[in-house]
Amino acid sequence: MVAAFEGVVASSYELHVTGYDVVYADELSVTVNGIAIGYLARGRNYRLNDGDVFLLVAAILQAGSNTIEFEVSTPGYKWGVT
């Protein structure tokens, strides 16, 4: 899943996200503008995890449009973010 947002390069942002059905530590990767920033934390099967916060520092942001991508490690796995 890919989402986009407009950013100001001089600022840092926090991305707050809760994952659904994340059962492996490396199941869902998170990238910003193609740069890996981490993985969603594990949670219980078919449940929401406790939530994650990622710091989006100015060094990885672009003037104008920025992208955040969530990618599952095994195609076909069901998952979600909120």
N, C-alpha and C positions, 0 to 999 in steps of 0.2 A: 504494500500500500504506500502511495506517495502523497504527501500533502505539501502545499506551498504556503509561504508567508512572506510579507514584505518586511525587511529588516533595515536597521540603521547600523552600519558597520562600527560606529563608535560605541555601541551599547552591547552589553551581554544580556542574555535572556535565560530563563529557566523553562524547561519543558517538563511539565507534570503529566504523567501518563500512567494508566492502570492497565495491566495486561490480563487477558482472559485465557484460561487453560494453557498457561505456560508451565510445563512440567520439567523441562530440561534447562540447564544453566546457559546453554548456547543455542536455544531454540529460536529466539527472535532477536535479530540484530537491529541496531538503530544507526542510521547514517545521516549526516547533515552535509549537503552539497558534495556527496560522494566520500566524505571522511567518516570513518567508523568512530562512533562515540561510546559504544557499549552494547549491552544486552539487557533485555527486560529481566527482572528478577523472577525466580521460580515462584509458583503458587500451587495451590491444590488443584487436582484434576477437576475440570469443568467448573472452576470457580475463578473469581478475580484474585489477582495477587495483591500485596499490600501497597502497591504503587511504587513508582520510581520518579526520581527527579534528576534530570540531566542539565548541566550547565552548558549553555551555548555561548562560548566565548567569542569575542569580536574577531579573533584570528581565523575562525572557520566560517564566518559570515561574509556575505557579498552585499554590495549596495544593490538595493532593489529586491528581486525575487530570490528566495532561498527555498531549498527543498529538504524535507525530512522523509526518510524512507524506513519503513519497517519491513523486514524480510525474514520469512520463516526458513529455517535450515533444511527442512524436509518438505518438499512439495506435497500438497494434499492434506497436511495437518490442518485442523480447524483451530482458529485462534481469533483474538480480537483485541482491540485497544479502545480505551475511552479516555 
